[in-house]
Amino acid sequence: MYYLLLDKNLEVVERLTAAQLKERLNSDIKHFLLFEGVLNGFQVVEDYECDEQYKFVMESKKRKYYASNKGNFYSINKIDHKRTNLNPSWNKGVCRVTMGGYKYNVARVLAKLFIKGFDEHQIVRIKDSQKKVTVDNIYIVGREDFFKNYPKKKVGVFINDKCIEEYDSVKSLAEHYHYDPSYISQLISKDNNKGKFRFI
């Protein structure tokens, strides 16, 4: 177990192991966190994963938000310094997390924080959508390369084995349904032309 020392702005000042923290305290760690929680003017909070690196993402009126390279998110209340873990969720092929009342694309947040040279105009892809979205499970693609390699076949929307709508490409269908294009591609290949979306 690791512990973080936070300054008054809730920025990480130091990271300690349990043994290091115990050396500095005159009491048991659990007792200290429950009844005191402040060491030399710094708020002490648990850091759950020893191989994670957390970075500041944003702040709202009441909270500050942090994300790790392992795809974990948490917020800290500015008043009582209570830490709350956030739970990203998948919707229409995109993993999102709610911060400050707004939903953010997890892959893009991680790319912006942890991938050097990331440009907002680049597209972030997920290597394996069956696994958690982490820095190790994403990669960056330029827009031109992304759309140049995208299938240009016509795509149909099927109900009861009957095509009810046609689109010129996966991209145009994804835009209409507000889905991630890679999610549509996954559905088409996974369903093997038996699902709702199929190549025509």
Backbone as ProteinMPNN parsed JSONL, in Angstrom:
{"seq_chain_A": "MYYLLLDKNLEVVERLTAAQLKERLNSDIKHFLLFEGVLNGFQVVEDYECDEQYKFVMESKKRKYYASNKGNFYSINKIDHKRTNLNPSWNKGVCRVTMGGYKYNVARVLAKLFIKGFDEHQIVRIKDSQKKVTVDNIYIVGREDFFKNYPKKKVGVFINDKCIEEYDSVKSLAEHYHYDPSYISQLISKDNNKGKFRFI", "coords_chain_A": {"N_chain_A": [[0.839, -1.192, 0.0], [0.497, 2.243, -0.774], [0.873, 5.727, 0.059], [-0.292, 9.079, -0.389], [0.893, 12.413, -0.068], [-0.749, 15.385, 0.072], [-0.848, 18.797, -0.966], [-2.268, 22.061, -0.057], [-3.607, 22.678, -2.366], [-4.36, 20.289, -3.248], [-2.493, 18.913, -4.722], [-0.12, 16.349, -5.516], [2.5, 15.933, -3.301], [4.304, 14.189, -2.177], [5.051, 10.681, -2.256], [4.537, 7.865, -0.331], [5.593, 4.731, 1.077], [3.836, 2.274, 3.082], [5.466, 1.59, 5.214], [7.271, 3.746, 5.305], [5.521, 5.851, 5.936], [4.619, 5.024, 8.427], [6.917, 5.264, 9.958], [7.047, 8.006, 10.277], [4.899, 8.639, 11.832], [3.248, 8.872, 15.057], [1.416, 7.085, 15.743], [-0.894, 4.372, 14.948], [-1.451, 3.65, 11.474], [-4.086, 3.361, 10.41], [-5.619, 4.432, 12.518], [-4.58, 7.016, 12.541], [-5.379, 7.977, 9.948], [-8.121, 7.901, 10.272], [-8.713, 9.656, 12.434], [-7.028, 11.886, 12.3], [-5.264, 12.523, 9.86], [-3.683, 14.533, 8.75], [-0.418, 15.419, 8.073], [2.295, 17.197, 9.005], [1.101, 19.445, 7.864], [0.217, 18.484, 5.445], [-2.287, 16.763, 3.653], [-3.074, 13.349, 4.027], [-3.633, 10.609, 1.963], [-4.81, 7.41, 0.795], [-3.072, 5.568, -1.71], [-3.945, 3.469, -4.082], [-2.773, 1.695, -5.983], [0.425, 0.5, -6.547], [1.97, 0.674, -8.851], [0.938, 2.645, -10.356], [0.588, 5.798, -11.997], [-0.544, 8.882, -11.218], [-2.216, 11.751, -12.544], [-3.188, 15.19, -12.52], [-6.372, 16.125, -13.771], [-8.625, 17.915, -14.08], [-10.69, 20.509, -12.563], [-13.668, 21.174, -10.665], [-16.178, 23.272, -9.138], [-16.395, 22.1, -6.622], [-14.712, 19.862, -6.57], [-11.554, 18.157, -7.295], [-10.077, 16.434, -9.992], [-8.499, 13.359, -10.887], [-6.461, 11.176, -12.908], [-5.171, 7.941, -13.772], [-2.402, 6.174, -15.349], [-3.259, 3.62, -15.553], [-5.88, 3.74, -16.13], [-7.61, 4.403, -14.094], [-9.757, 6.521, -12.207], [-10.245, 9.245, -9.959], [-11.784, 11.508, -7.588], [-11.258, 14.372, -5.492], [-12.69, 15.857, -2.748], [-12.857, 19.308, -2.209], [-13.336, 20.445, 0.229], [-13.554, 18.567, 2.499], [-11.56, 16.856, 1.759], [-12.066, 14.264, 0.998], [-11.669, 11.246, -0.745], [-12.991, 9.973, -3.759], [-13.616, 7.223, -5.744], [-13.994, 6.961, -9.27], [-16.119, 5.538, -11.766], [-15.564, 4.551, -14.892], [-17.578, 3.942, -17.852], [-18.925, 1.974, -20.574], [-20.47, 3.141, -23.554], [-22.2, 3.03, -26.48], [-19.922, 2.171, -27.869], [-17.853, 3.704, -26.853], [-15.713, 4.407, -24.165], [-16.461, 6.15, -21.304], [-16.054, 8.698, -18.744], [-17.459, 10.381, -15.968], [-16.923, 13.649, -15.022], [-17.123, 16.482, -13.071], [-19.775, 16.769, -13.776], [-19.891, 16.358, -16.5], [-19.437, 14.174, -19.327], [-16.532, 12.441, -20.32], [-14.309, 11.212, -22.845], [-12.536, 8.429, -22.093], [-10.192, 7.281, -23.274], [-9.163, 9.437, -24.755], [-8.674, 11.304, -22.737], [-6.639, 9.99, -21.305], [-4.671, 9.827, -23.305], [-4.09, 12.518, -23.724], [-2.988, 13.21, -21.243], [-0.842, 11.388, -20.823], [0.531, 10.596, -23.175], [3.183, 11.61, -24.95], [3.41, 14.408, -27.077], [0.872, 14.18, -28.102], [-1.79, 15.252, -30.128], [-4.728, 17.201, -30.266], [-6.161, 16.868, -32.597], [-5.67, 14.37, -33.471], [-6.604, 10.88, -33.68], [-7.657, 8.611, -31.234], [-7.196, 5.247, -30.727], [-8.348, 2.051, -29.565], [-6.594, -0.779, -28.585], [-7.494, -3.335, -27.73], [-10.721, -3.872, -27.225], [-11.953, -5.478, -25.422], [-10.572, -5.359, -23.152], [-9.587, -3.342, -20.298], [-9.517, 0.229, -20.618], [-6.491, 1.58, -20.856], [-3.304, 3.312, -20.694], [-1.488, 1.634, -21.92], [-3.152, 0.234, -23.582], [-4.015, 1.764, -25.678], [-3.605, 3.596, -28.789], [-2.284, 6.048, -31.089], [-3.575, 7.604, -34.003], [-3.261, 9.383, -37.048], [-5.68, 11.599, -38.532], [-5.947, 11.491, -41.359], [-4.715, 9.045, -42.05], [-6.344, 7.325, -40.606], [-8.959, 7.552, -41.767], [-8.336, 6.989, -44.397], [-7.735, 4.301, -44.411], [-10.114, 3.218, -43.747], [-12.949, 1.072, -44.185], [-14.661, 1.375, -47.288], [-16.95, 0.269, -48.112], [-20.471, -0.108, -48.718], [-22.9, 0.115, -46.119], [-25.494, -1.529, -44.424], [-28.554, -1.223, -42.512], [-30.177, -3.615, -40.764], [-33.299, -5.198, -40.112], [-35.059, -7.93, -38.966], [-33.822, -9.483, -40.96], [-34.067, -7.856, -43.169], [-33.036, -5.163, -45.171], [-33.253, -1.918, -44.08], [-32.148, 0.596, -44.148], [-29.551, 2.35, -45.891], [-26.07, 3.137, -46.031], [-23.233, 5.004, -47.178], [-20.773, 4.374, -46.113], [-18.965, 2.975, -43.272], [-18.251, 5.066, -41.669], [-20.169, 7.119, -42.238], [-22.53, 5.888, -41.357], [-21.908, 5.559, -38.65], [-21.723, 8.224, -37.836], [-24.375, 9.014, -38.159], [-25.72, 7.443, -36.234], [-24.415, 8.232, -33.987], [-22.257, 6.748, -32.988], [-19.055, 5.292, -32.211], [-16.907, 4.846, -34.952], [-15.176, 2.592, -34.998], [-16.457, 0.89, -33.282], [-18.772, 0.179, -34.714], [-17.56, -1.226, -36.796], [-16.52, -3.383, -35.33], [-18.901, -4.603, -34.483], [-19.972, -5.418, -36.938], [-18.042, -7.28, -37.875], [-18.009, -9.095, -35.746], [-20.649, -10.03, -35.595], [-20.831, -11.348, -37.964], [-22.289, -10.824, -40.331], [-24.928, -11.257, -39.455], [-26.138, -9.591, -37.76], [-27.506, -6.365, -36.707], [-26.143, -4.362, -38.164], [-24.62, -4.512, -41.324], [-22.279, -5.193, -43.973], [-23.044, -4.35, -47.34]], "CA_chain_A": [[0.0, 0.0, 0.0], [1.202, 3.511, -0.825], [0.106, 6.878, 0.543], [0.049, 10.345, -1.029], [0.815, 13.64, 0.705], [-1.33, 16.41, -0.795], [-0.776, 20.161, -0.435], [-3.576, 22.717, 0.08], [-4.247, 22.667, -3.69], [-4.59, 18.863, -3.513], [-1.483, 18.384, -5.635], [0.711, 15.35, -4.856], [3.803, 16.446, -2.892], [5.19, 13.059, -1.918], [4.421, 9.362, -2.244], [5.224, 7.076, 0.689], [5.139, 3.363, 1.344], [3.245, 2.149, 4.417], [6.571, 1.584, 6.188], [7.787, 5.118, 5.411], [4.536, 6.661, 6.649], [4.589, 4.568, 9.82], [8.095, 5.837, 10.608], [6.821, 9.43, 10.564], [3.741, 8.805, 12.714], [3.321, 8.413, 16.442], [0.242, 6.233, 15.962], [-1.226, 3.41, 13.905], [-1.845, 4.336, 10.244], [-5.557, 3.404, 10.303], [-6.084, 5.386, 13.525], [-4.171, 8.335, 12.061], [-6.231, 8.384, 8.832], [-9.492, 8.047, 10.738], [-8.917, 10.762, 13.369], [-6.203, 13.062, 12.022], [-5.16, 12.597, 8.4], [-2.811, 15.618, 8.299], [0.956, 15.24, 8.514], [3.11, 18.387, 8.687], [0.344, 20.359, 7.004], [-0.181, 17.82, 4.205], [-3.35, 15.759, 3.756], [-2.602, 12.013, 3.666], [-4.671, 9.741, 1.408], [-4.309, 6.138, 0.273], [-2.834, 5.407, -3.141], [-4.28, 2.051, -4.101], [-1.954, 0.852, -6.865], [1.805, 0.952, -6.428], [2.6, 0.902, -10.149], [0.164, 3.652, -11.082], [1.016, 7.19, -11.972], [-1.724, 9.738, -11.313], [-2.017, 13.146, -12.948], [-4.352, 16.067, -12.391], [-7.123, 16.26, -15.022], [-9.42, 19.143, -14.098], [-11.389, 20.757, -11.31], [-14.969, 21.836, -10.685], [-16.29, 24.134, -7.956], [-16.277, 21.34, -5.378], [-13.797, 18.718, -6.607], [-10.424, 18.051, -8.213], [-10.138, 15.11, -10.618], [-7.212, 12.775, -11.242], [-6.523, 9.943, -13.703], [-3.904, 7.203, -13.77], [-2.038, 5.475, -16.577], [-3.968, 2.339, -15.532], [-7.286, 3.977, -16.462], [-8.415, 4.641, -12.902], [-10.067, 7.925, -11.969], [-10.832, 9.583, -8.667], [-11.929, 12.93, -7.299], [-11.042, 14.736, -4.099], [-13.536, 16.963, -2.312], [-11.999, 20.414, -1.808], [-13.608, 20.845, 1.62], [-13.149, 17.565, 3.484], [-10.467, 16.083, 1.152], [-12.457, 12.858, 0.839], [-11.395, 10.7, -2.075], [-14.063, 9.147, -4.319], [-13.241, 6.57, -6.996], [-14.962, 7.123, -10.361], [-16.259, 4.313, -12.55], [-15.837, 4.719, -16.321], [-18.505, 2.949, -18.405], [-19.012, 1.938, -22.037], [-21.747, 3.515, -24.155], [-22.108, 3.185, -27.936], [-18.573, 1.922, -28.345], [-16.877, 4.627, -26.281], [-15.602, 4.358, -22.701], [-16.513, 7.528, -20.802], [-16.058, 8.91, -17.302], [-18.107, 11.646, -15.628], [-16.158, 14.548, -14.155], [-17.718, 17.808, -13.017], [-21.091, 16.76, -14.403], [-19.778, 16.127, -17.942], [-18.829, 12.888, -19.687], [-15.304, 12.574, -21.11], [-13.784, 10.006, -23.471], [-11.412, 7.974, -21.272], [-8.993, 7.095, -24.093], [-8.63, 10.75, -25.105], [-8.137, 11.904, -21.512], [-5.359, 9.338, -21.023], [-3.711, 10.223, -24.337], [-3.706, 13.916, -23.459], [-2.181, 13.275, -20.029], [0.31, 10.497, -20.718], [1.244, 10.328, -24.425], [3.94, 12.799, -25.358], [3.187, 14.865, -28.449], [-0.507, 13.962, -28.553], [-2.458, 16.421, -30.699], [-6.185, 17.075, -30.153], [-6.734, 16.508, -33.896], [-5.397, 12.957, -33.733], [-7.633, 9.933, -33.249], [-7.164, 7.624, -30.278], [-7.807, 3.935, -30.947], [-8.15, 1.08, -28.493], [-6.027, -2.016, -29.135], [-8.379, -4.46, -27.417], [-11.904, -3.311, -26.564], [-12.393, -6.396, -24.378], [-9.777, -5.058, -21.963], [-9.745, -2.015, -19.713], [-8.841, 1.307, -21.342], [-5.308, 2.058, -20.146], [-2.328, 3.9, -21.621], [-0.901, 0.528, -22.689], [-4.162, -0.356, -24.47], [-4.448, 2.743, -26.691], [-2.581, 4.102, -29.705], [-2.683, 7.276, -31.778], [-3.606, 7.551, -35.467], [-3.606, 10.652, -37.686], [-7.001, 11.552, -39.165], [-5.845, 11.067, -42.768], [-4.441, 7.6, -42.069], [-7.506, 6.627, -40.054], [-10.061, 7.485, -42.723], [-7.846, 6.391, -45.642], [-7.777, 2.845, -44.268], [-11.433, 2.774, -43.305], [-13.698, 0.414, -45.262], [-15.551, 2.253, -48.045], [-18.108, -0.5, -48.55], [-21.779, 0.336, -48.231], [-23.346, -0.568, -44.917], [-26.941, -1.516, -44.27], [-29.165, -1.467, -41.207], [-31.111, -4.717, -41.01], [-34.269, -5.642, -39.112], [-35.685, -9.165, -39.456], [-33.12, -9.877, -42.185], [-34.421, -6.962, -44.273], [-32.289, -3.905, -45.119], [-34.183, -0.784, -44.009], [-31.392, 1.822, -44.409], [-28.232, 2.153, -46.495], [-25.102, 4.216, -45.848], [-22.096, 4.862, -48.086], [-19.596, 3.862, -45.419], [-19.063, 2.797, -41.82], [-18.143, 6.406, -41.073], [-21.437, 7.85, -42.333], [-23.487, 5.224, -40.476], [-21.509, 5.868, -37.269], [-22.097, 9.616, -37.572], [-25.838, 9.085, -38.035], [-26.142, 6.814, -34.987], [-23.582, 8.782, -32.911], [-21.412, 5.679, -32.468], [-17.666, 5.308, -32.624], [-16.794, 4.004, -36.16], [-14.532, 1.302, -34.711], [-17.469, 0.056, -32.636], [-19.596, -0.355, -35.803], [-16.743, -2.246, -37.47], [-16.464, -4.554, -34.465], [-20.204, -5.262, -34.526], [-20.132, -6.073, -38.24], [-17.18, -8.469, -37.957], [-18.385, -10.046, -34.69], [-21.944, -10.634, -35.907], [-20.668, -12.172, -39.159], [-23.417, -10.538, -41.219], [-26.218, -11.716, -38.935], [-26.633, -8.594, -36.813], [-28.241, -5.182, -37.18], [-25.313, -3.642, -39.153], [-23.918, -5.439, -42.207], [-21.83, -4.705, -45.273], [-23.951, -4.725, -48.42]], "C_chain_A": [[0.881, 1.251, 0.0], [0.27, 4.618, -0.338], [0.621, 8.141, -0.129], [-0.064, 11.477, -0.034], [0.371, 14.742, -0.248], [-1.19, 17.785, -0.151], [-2.173, 20.777, -0.397], [-4.328, 22.805, -1.239], [-4.564, 21.247, -4.148], [-3.666, 18.296, -4.579], [-0.585, 17.409, -4.851], [2.107, 15.923, -4.581], [4.8, 15.306, -2.727], [4.38, 11.768, -1.892], [5.218, 8.47, -1.308], [4.71, 5.639, 0.718], [4.523, 3.351, 2.74], [4.33, 2.214, 5.489], [7.121, 2.996, 6.398], [6.831, 6.008, 6.196], [4.53, 6.297, 8.133], [5.759, 5.135, 10.612], [7.858, 7.278, 11.051], [5.688, 9.678, 11.56], [4.036, 8.334, 14.133], [2.146, 7.499, 16.763], [0.075, 5.269, 14.802], [-1.751, 4.151, 12.671], [-3.361, 4.46, 10.142], [-6.144, 4.421, 11.274], [-5.781, 6.808, 13.079], [-5.094, 8.835, 10.952], [-7.663, 8.651, 9.278], [-9.695, 9.315, 11.558], [-8.101, 12.012, 13.068], [-6.112, 13.297, 10.506], [-4.278, 13.698, 7.867], [-1.435, 15.436, 8.919], [1.788, 16.43, 8.055], [2.415, 19.319, 7.696], [-0.125, 19.747, 5.692], [-1.256, 16.775, 4.488], [-2.8, 14.415, 3.275], [-3.776, 11.187, 3.163], [-4.019, 8.462, 0.882], [-4.116, 6.215, -1.235], [-2.892, 3.912, -3.394], [-3.371, 1.166, -4.94], [-0.528, 1.368, -6.883], [2.462, 1.243, -7.775], [1.85, 1.933, -10.983], [0.784, 5.032, -10.955], [-0.224, 8.039, -12.185], [-1.338, 11.146, -11.74], [-3.326, 13.907, -12.79], [-5.031, 16.223, -13.745], [-7.809, 17.628, -15.091], [-10.002, 19.377, -12.713], [-12.73, 21.426, -11.572], [-15.029, 22.722, -9.435], [-15.99, 23.377, -6.671], [-15.181, 20.288, -5.371], [-12.618, 18.925, -7.551], [-10.4, 16.611, -8.708], [-8.754, 14.661, -11.083], [-7.432, 11.483, -12.033], [-5.164, 9.268, -13.658], [-3.663, 6.551, -15.122], [-2.719, 4.109, -16.676], [-5.46, 2.512, -15.804], [-8.194, 4.137, -15.263], [-8.578, 6.144, -12.668], [-10.577, 8.109, -10.544], [-10.966, 11.088, -8.545], [-11.664, 13.15, -5.823], [-11.892, 15.964, -3.796], [-12.639, 18.065, -1.766], [-12.188, 20.802, -0.336], [-13.085, 19.817, 2.622], [-12.037, 16.636, 2.992], [-10.783, 14.599, 1.002], [-12.243, 12.422, -0.603], [-12.54, 9.796, -2.514], [-13.586, 8.541, -5.636], [-14.36, 6.727, -8.016], [-14.969, 5.856, -11.201], [-16.574, 4.622, -14.013], [-16.783, 3.632, -16.821], [-18.556, 3.086, -19.923], [-20.413, 2.336, -22.488], [-21.524, 3.776, -25.64], [-20.667, 3.107, -28.435], [-17.5, 2.842, -27.799], [-16.896, 4.494, -24.757], [-15.519, 5.792, -22.192], [-16.489, 7.548, -19.281], [-16.67, 10.284, -17.036], [-17.252, 12.423, -14.641], [-16.799, 15.927, -14.219], [-19.056, 17.889, -13.721], [-21.071, 16.523, -15.905], [-19.09, 14.79, -18.201], [-17.63, 13.133, -20.608], [-14.873, 11.207, -21.625], [-12.504, 9.597, -22.73], [-10.119, 7.867, -22.086], [-8.346, 8.436, -24.437], [-8.045, 11.468, -23.883], [-6.758, 11.322, -21.21], [-4.289, 9.734, -22.031], [-3.194, 11.633, -24.076], [-2.757, 14.015, -22.266], [-0.849, 12.542, -20.139], [1.083, 10.251, -22.016], [1.877, 11.612, -24.94], [3.665, 13.13, -26.818], [1.785, 14.636, -28.967], [-1.131, 15.277, -28.979], [-3.96, 16.183, -30.647], [-6.843, 16.633, -31.462], [-6.491, 15.043, -34.25], [-6.521, 12.084, -33.179], [-6.99, 8.899, -32.336], [-7.924, 6.324, -30.505], [-7.493, 3.026, -29.761], [-7.674, -0.225, -29.123], [-6.973, -3.198, -28.937], [-9.553, -3.948, -26.594], [-12.465, -4.235, -25.484], [-11.643, -6.144, -23.065], [-10.034, -3.63, -21.497], [-8.979, -0.984, -20.538], [-7.729, 1.853, -20.451], [-4.369, 2.679, -21.169], [-1.7, 2.814, -22.49], [-1.864, -0.066, -23.708], [-4.718, 0.652, -25.477], [-3.278, 3.08, -27.612], [-3.162, 5.251, -30.509], [-2.588, 7.084, -33.285], [-3.954, 8.939, -35.99], [-4.944, 10.511, -38.403], [-6.933, 11.031, -40.6], [-5.624, 9.563, -42.865], [-5.657, 6.805, -41.615], [-8.586, 6.451, -41.111], [-9.634, 6.903, -44.074], [-7.966, 4.873, -45.594], [-9.148, 2.321, -43.85], [-12.192, 2.12, -44.451], [-14.667, 1.378, -45.949], [-16.782, 1.508, -48.542], [-19.381, 0.111, -48.002], [-22.191, -0.521, -47.049], [-24.854, -0.447, -44.817], [-27.363, -1.737, -42.828], [-30.276, -2.478, -41.441], [-32.021, -4.959, -39.813], [-35.014, -6.822, -39.71], [-35.137, -9.578, -40.812], [-33.471, -9.019, -43.393], [-33.69, -5.632, -44.098], [-33.273, -2.73, -45.144], [-33.503, 0.563, -44.257], [-30.054, 1.453, -45.022], [-27.37, 3.376, -46.255], [-23.888, 3.94, -46.722], [-20.87, 4.245, -47.426], [-19.9, 3.653, -43.944], [-19.073, 4.162, -41.143], [-19.477, 7.135, -41.093], [-22.515, 7.217, -41.458], [-23.191, 5.567, -39.01], [-21.9, 7.292, -36.9], [-23.597, 9.742, -37.352], [-26.317, 8.553, -36.687], [-25.364, 7.313, -33.76], [-22.792, 7.683, -32.192], [-19.972, 5.948, -32.875], [-17.552, 4.396, -33.853], [-16.159, 2.639, -35.895], [-15.51, 0.339, -34.033], [-18.375, -0.591, -33.69], [-18.836, -1.471, -36.52], [-16.666, -3.527, -36.657], [-17.775, -5.329, -34.496], [-20.387, -6.034, -35.828], [-19.301, -7.353, -38.3], [-17.585, -9.53, -36.935], [-19.683, -10.779, -35.041], [-21.918, -11.479, -37.179], [-21.887, -12.074, -40.086], [-24.748, -11.139, -40.765], [-26.868, -10.665, -38.032], [-27.353, -7.426, -37.482], [-27.479, -4.449, -38.273], [-24.539, -4.659, -39.979], [-23.4, -4.697, -43.433], [-22.781, -5.209, -46.345], [-23.121, -5.169, -49.624]], "O_chain_A": [[1.893, 1.303, 0.699], [-0.951, 4.466, -0.324], [1.814, 8.267, -0.407], [-1.003, 11.514, 0.76], [1.03, 15.005, -1.254], [-1.386, 17.934, 1.055], [-3.157, 20.092, -0.674], [-5.546, 22.986, -1.247], [-4.981, 21.028, -5.285], [-4.004, 17.325, -5.256], [-0.322, 17.62, -3.667], [2.807, 16.343, -5.502], [5.972, 15.427, -3.082], [3.196, 11.759, -1.556], [6.431, 8.328, -1.463], [3.545, 5.374, 0.422], [4.671, 4.313, 3.494], [4.136, 2.82, 6.543], [7.403, 3.396, 7.527], [7.259, 6.819, 7.017], [4.444, 7.176, 8.991], [5.621, 5.45, 11.794], [8.395, 7.721, 12.066], [5.535, 10.788, 12.07], [4.932, 7.526, 14.375], [1.907, 7.176, 17.927], [0.797, 5.335, 13.807], [-2.424, 5.173, 12.808], [-3.875, 5.532, 9.825], [-7.046, 5.18, 10.92], [-6.616, 7.701, 13.219], [-5.548, 9.979, 10.993], [-8.34, 9.521, 8.729], [-10.716, 9.987, 11.413], [-8.449, 13.097, 13.536], [-6.798, 14.158, 9.955], [-4.119, 13.813, 6.652], [-1.301, 15.314, 10.136], [1.965, 16.645, 6.856], [3.047, 19.901, 6.815], [-0.795, 20.416, 4.905], [-1.15, 16.002, 5.44], [-2.139, 14.347, 2.239], [-4.795, 11.071, 3.844], [-2.83, 8.441, 0.566], [-4.899, 6.849, -1.943], [-2.004, 3.17, -2.976], [-3.215, -0.015, -4.628], [-0.289, 2.534, -7.196], [3.432, 1.999, -7.825], [2.103, 2.075, -12.179], [1.409, 5.375, -9.952], [-0.884, 7.93, -13.218], [-0.29, 11.667, -11.359], [-4.415, 13.346, -12.91], [-4.36, 16.428, -14.757], [-7.602, 18.394, -16.032], [-9.835, 18.561, -11.807], [-12.907, 22.142, -12.557], [-14.018, 22.895, -8.753], [-15.405, 23.93, -5.739], [-14.751, 19.854, -4.303], [-12.666, 19.742, -8.471], [-10.666, 15.68, -7.947], [-7.956, 15.448, -11.593], [-8.436, 10.791, -11.861], [-4.134, 9.929, -13.523], [-4.578, 6.394, -15.931], [-2.754, 3.507, -17.749], [-6.222, 1.549, -15.72], [-9.413, 4.022, -15.386], [-7.658, 6.928, -12.9], [-11.254, 7.239, -9.995], [-10.348, 11.846, -9.292], [-11.823, 12.244, -5.006], [-11.822, 16.975, -4.495], [-11.757, 17.798, -0.951], [-11.306, 21.412, 0.268], [-12.276, 20.145, 3.49], [-11.615, 15.734, 3.716], [-9.876, 13.774, 0.892], [-12.588, 13.133, -1.547], [-13.007, 8.956, -1.745], [-13.194, 9.271, -6.547], [-15.538, 6.638, -7.671], [-13.947, 5.181, -11.33], [-17.72, 4.922, -14.347], [-16.796, 2.526, -16.282], [-18.275, 4.146, -20.482], [-21.411, 1.93, -21.893], [-20.741, 4.652, -26.009], [-20.25, 3.874, -29.303], [-16.35, 2.774, -28.234], [-17.961, 4.472, -24.139], [-14.636, 6.555, -22.585], [-16.845, 6.573, -18.618], [-16.431, 11.234, -17.782], [-16.903, 11.927, -13.569], [-16.993, 16.476, -15.304], [-19.439, 18.951, -14.212], [-22.13, 16.489, -16.531], [-18.271, 14.332, -17.404], [-17.704, 13.925, -21.548], [-15.04, 10.188, -20.954], [-11.514, 10.328, -22.74], [-9.066, 8.316, -21.633], [-7.121, 8.56, -24.413], [-7.033, 12.16, -23.993], [-5.822, 12.058, -20.9], [-3.134, 9.951, -21.663], [-1.998, 11.898, -24.198], [-1.825, 14.819, -22.281], [0.162, 13.008, -19.615], [2.202, 9.74, -21.961], [1.191, 12.564, -25.311], [3.685, 12.254, -27.683], [1.518, 14.869, -30.146], [-1.018, 16.288, -28.285], [-4.422, 15.083, -30.949], [-7.948, 16.089, -31.45], [-7.05, 14.537, -35.224], [-7.287, 12.51, -32.315], [-5.914, 8.377, -32.629], [-9.154, 6.306, -30.477], [-6.503, 3.215, -29.054], [-8.276, -0.717, -30.077], [-7.22, -3.967, -29.866], [-9.404, -3.63, -25.415], [-13.344, -3.838, -24.72], [-12.028, -6.647, -22.01], [-10.622, -2.82, -22.214], [-7.921, -1.285, -21.09], [-7.984, 2.497, -19.434], [-4.609, 2.586, -22.373], [-1.412, 3.046, -23.665], [-1.441, -0.793, -24.606], [-5.774, 0.421, -26.065], [-2.116, 2.877, -27.261], [-4.379, 5.407, -30.601], [-1.64, 6.478, -33.785], [-4.837, 9.604, -35.448], [-5.301, 9.415, -38.834], [-7.767, 10.224, -41.01], [-6.269, 8.885, -43.666], [-5.964, 5.748, -42.166], [-9.074, 5.342, -41.331], [-10.468, 6.382, -44.815], [-8.26, 4.232, -46.603], [-9.32, 1.123, -43.626], [-12.085, 2.576, -45.589], [-15.402, 2.107, -45.284], [-17.572, 2.057, -49.311], [-19.375, 0.765, -46.958], [-21.88, -1.71, -46.978], [-25.422, 0.61, -45.091], [-26.645, -2.344, -42.034], [-31.201, -2.234, -42.216], [-31.585, -4.931, -38.662], [-35.538, -6.738, -40.821], [-35.888, -9.974, -41.703], [-33.201, -9.414, -44.528], [-33.714, -5.041, -43.018], [-34.03, -2.563, -46.1], [-34.172, 1.557, -44.54], [-29.488, 0.4, -44.73], [-27.856, 4.507, -46.268], [-23.551, 2.784, -46.979], [-20.025, 3.66, -48.103], [-20.933, 4.084, -43.432], [-19.8, 4.388, -40.176], [-19.882, 7.709, -40.082], [-23.331, 7.931, -40.876], [-24.105, 5.832, -38.229], [-22.355, 7.544, -35.784], [-24.045, 10.479, -36.474], [-27.209, 9.132, -36.067], [-25.618, 6.875, -32.637], [-22.673, 7.682, -30.967], [-19.711, 6.741, -33.779], [-18.05, 3.271, -33.813], [-16.556, 1.642, -36.498], [-15.403, -0.877, -34.191], [-18.711, -1.77, -33.578], [-19.396, -2.527, -36.813], [-16.735, -4.625, -37.208], [-17.774, -6.56, -34.53], [-20.889, -7.158, -35.83], [-19.797, -8.395, -38.728], [-17.515, -10.725, -37.22], [-19.808, -11.983, -34.819], [-22.853, -12.232, -37.45], [-22.43, -13.076, -40.551], [-25.593, -11.487, -41.59], [-28.007, -10.831, -37.595], [-27.748, -7.491, -38.646], [-28.092, -3.958, -39.221], [-23.886, -5.551, -39.436], [-23.99, -3.712, -43.878], [-23.265, -6.339, -46.281], [-23.679, -5.532, -50.659]]}, "name": "protein", "num_of_chains": 1, "seq": "MYYLLLDKNLEVVERLTAAQLKERLNSDIKHFLLFEGVLNGFQVVEDYECDEQYKFVMESKKRKYYASNKGNFYSINKIDHKRTNLNPSWNKGVCRVTMGGYKYNVARVLAKLFIKGFDEHQIVRIKDSQKKVTVDNIYIVGREDFFKNYPKKKVGVFINDKCIEEYDSVKSLAEHYHYDPSYISQLISKDNNKGKFRFI"}
